[in-house]
Amino acid sequence: MLIDITLKMSPKMVADAQKREKGAFGGHIGTHVDVMNKEFPLEYVERPGIVFDISDCVERDISVKDIDLHMVEQDMFVAFFSGFIEIAGYGSQKYISEHPQLSNELIDALLSRRISMIGVDFAGIRRGSEHSLKDQYCAENGVFIIENLCNLNRILQGQPDRLFQAFTFPVNFEGVTGLPCRVLAKV
């Protein structure tokens, strides 16, 4: 079964995002890959994936203790389901400034596993001034961040973590730091 985990965008959502966020003009709108100054490798289009349910992690960083790192393998697309995109609403002030974030320790642990992508159903793996810095840090280590995913709960179907096949199709833009994309999960 294929599940579309891409946020469906309307013209109003695009216009609202462009008013609020200057990054929206650089490809950082809706579901997108933060490539920073790197090229998206074609082999990343298809990756084994896993989604972790971190919806119980509130008012604190998501840590290495919140997931089973032993399940994370090289080249994986590692996704995190928080439910925040449904709770706060994409693009709201709360969504942009109060979203969950991964601890620096967890980010480093994922990078040490040599994964390919980190996917989240919120606005970034870190907030505020750390957002772009951590995206760049990950890109320098060959890991790309995919933000604003949705429907990850459909992959979980009551399980704390679930394996899937991830298909990511970024738009072939150049000279931007973010690439809008479509992401599908095959379970």
SULKA-V59684 format. One record per pair of residues at least 24 apart in sequence whose ideal C-beta (glycine too) atoms are under 10 Angstrom apart, sorted by the first residue. I is the first residue (numbers start at 1). J is the second residue. Records with the same first field share a line. If there is no record, write none. Layout:
BEGIN
I=J  J
END
This chain:
BEGIN
1=154  155  164  185  186  187
2=164  165  167  184  185  186  187
3=150  151  152  153  154  155  164  183  184  185  186  187
4=31  150  151  154  182  183  184  185
5=31  49  51  79  81  119  121  146  148  149  150  151  152  153  154  155  164  166  167  168  182  183  184  185
6=30  31  32  146  148  149  150  151  168  169  180  181  182  183  184
7=31  32  85  90  91  121  147  148  149  150  151  180  183
8=90  150  151
9=90  91  148  180
13=90  91
14=91
16=90  91  92
17=90  91  96
19=91
20=91  92  93  96
21=91  96  123
23=131  132  176  177  178
24=91  178
25=176  178
26=173  175  176  177  178  179
27=170  171  173  175  176  177  178  179  180  181
28=123  124  131  132  135  147  148  176  177  178  179  180
29=90  91  147  148  178  180
30=90  91  147  148  150  178  180  181  182
31=85  90  119  121  146  147  148  149  150  168  170  180  181  182  183
32=145  146  147  148  170  171  176  177  178  179  180  181  183
33=117  119  135  139  144  145  146  147  168  169  170  171  177  178  179  180  181  183
34=117  118  124  125  131  132  134  135  136  138  139  144  145  146  147  177  178  179
35=135  139  144  145  170  173  176  177  178  179  181
36=132  135  136  137  138  139  140  144  145  176  177  178
37=136  139  140  175  177
38=136  138  139  140  142  144  177
39=174
40=117  139  144  168  169  170  171  172  173  179  181
41=116  142  144
43=75  116
44=75  77  116  117  142  143  144  166  168  170
45=166  167  168  169  170  181
46=77  165  166  167  168  169  184  186
47=75  76  77  78  115  116  117  164  165  166  167  168
48=73  74  75  76  77  78  115  116  163  164  165  166
49=76  77  78  79  115  116  117  119  155  162  163  164  165  166  167  168  183  185  186  187
50=76  77  78  79  80  115  155  161  162  163  164  166
51=77  78  79  80  81  119  121  149  152  153  154  155  156  159  160  161  162  163  164  166  185  187
52=78  79  80  81  82  152  156  160  161  162
53=80  81  82  83  152  153  155  156  158  159  160  161  162
54=80  81  82  83  84  100  102  106  120  121  160
55=80  81  82  83  84  87  100  121  152  153  156
56=82  160
57=82  100  101  102  103
58=82  84  100
59=98  100
60=100  101  103
61=100  101  102  103  104  105  106  107  126  127
62=100  101  102  103  106  107  120  125
63=102  103  104  105  106  109
64=102  103  105  106  107  108  109  110
65=103  105  106
66=102  103  106
67=102  106  109  110  160  161
68=160  161
69=106  109  110  112  113
70=113
71=161  163
72=109  110  112  113  114  115  161
73=113  114  115
74=113  114  115  116
75=113  114  115  116  117
76=110  113  114  115  116  117  118  163  166
77=115  116  117  118  119  144  146  164  165  166  167  168  183  185
78=102  106  110  113  115  116  117  118  119  120  143  166
79=117  118  119  120  121  146  149  152  155  156  161  162  164  166  183  185
80=106  118  119  120  121  122  125  149  152
81=119  120  121  149  150  151  152  153  154  155  156  160  161  162
82=120  121  122  152  153
83=121  122  150  152  153
84=120  121  122  123
85=120  121  122  123  147  148  149  150  151  152
86=121  150  151  153
87=121  122
88=122  123
90=121  122  123  148  150
91=123  148
92=123
94=123
95=122  123  148
96=122  123  124  127  128  131
97=123  127  128
98=122  123  127
99=123  124  125  126  127  131  147  148
100=124  125  127
101=125  126  127  128  130  131  134
102=126  134  145
104=130  134  137
107=134  137  138  141  143  145
108=137  141
110=138  141  143
111=137  138  140  141  142  143
112=141
113=143
114=141  142  143
115=141  142  143  144
116=142  143  144  166  168
117=142  143  144  145  146  166  168  183
118=143  144  145  146  147
119=144  145  146  147  148  149  152  166  168  183  185
120=145  146  147  148  149  152
121=146  147  148  149  150  151  152  153
122=147  148  149
123=147  148
124=148
132=177
135=177  178
136=177
139=177
144=168  170  179  181
145=178
146=170  178  179  181  183
147=178
148=180  183
149=183  185
150=183
151=183  185
152=185
154=185  187
155=185  186  187
156=187
157=187
162=187
163=187
END
